[in-house]
Amino acid sequence: MNKILILVLLFTAYYNASALPDSTAKTTDYSFIIQDSPAQLFTMKQFDQCYLSAYRLFARGLNSITDNAMTSDLIQLCLEALVLTPLSHEEGHRSILTSRNIGSVSQPYFNESGAAYVKGVTDATLKNLRDTDLPTYIRLHTAGLESDYMLTKQMEAIGSFGFDDYKNYKWEYLMRKLAILQYYVMGLFKYDIDLAEESNELERDIVGFDTYGAVKNLYRPNAEFHRYIRYEDLTREEQLFISRAGYRSLINLLNPMIIGKENFKLNNETSINVGMGYTMSPFGDFIDENIWVKYKSLNFALYARQAQNKENWFSAYGVGLVDYRPIERVSVSLAGHIWRQPKNLDFNTAKSFSGGAVDLDVKYFLLNQRKTIIKGISFDLNFLFKTKGFMPENMFLGKHFGLSFGSTVRI
């Protein structure tokens, strides 16, 4: 069903753009991952990238055929609120189970209780995952928010480098930010979910309310197993962590794109944007400081990250060159990451280990036309090598070498 929805969005956008091409629209790339690593549909990164490209194409087509911006905005807002935001959020959860060869069913449409689910997993399977691989079990709770966070970070890069018109992802960006805040800030008001566990365990949501379940299991991984955790079920110390997450989540508002400012021009050749972000991790949470610099045809993305488990802080850094075009038909993106993280991704330890990753993406445009609607189609290859450790959107917490391929459509 999810694949069908993306295809419908993509076909509609292409048809609209083809029928009524917008002469004022900038040439834009839309990238799709056909097969990622592991080779299972969909990994988190694969779904996020395909979803965002399809959405931007859809919004571009919609903006080109609607009589006024208000009509397009209203359609996008309705789709975001009712369908699209929970769709990708639940896919984030589901991707963790799939990477561990655990079958599940994504039900990303609101039920009578107003909740979207990933279901179809027994209590015994989930308890075994908790008891044998706690970091992955915690990540199962936080993966929806991880996916939401990485989608906003992708859009911030797109805006900072001027890769697309803001109107083509504005509502996706703003609604995604709101969705992240909704989960975290609710803890500041001692919000309680009003859900009773279904009698059939296969009909139950895999994790219940994301943040409460994650925090309870970080502090008490050996407690009696329950999926649906209420605020009143948390200890005082756990409630303080929920408050910590709630206050820190407000950091996600610290980006000029919130008010529609994509970047700041320093001169005719240089522009810059800065922003901050926050979300939870398999061992606690982290804060990012992001910088995007465009100098002539060079695009640089940099970040510093401070991760924290229960009490201890761990640093990480990353730098990337994005969409560098040494020749007309070739685009190269290269990123390097280094980190220190708690040993065994443990919530309590002060001990740490060092690690990192190198991520290389190469696109070769087989078709490269200037005067047609579709100006180019590429074959994309991505190579990733990472040591052990948590890397957002990557499905592996251990050492991994991955190869993926896809295609980019230039319109």
Disulfide bonds with the S-S distance in Angstrom:
none
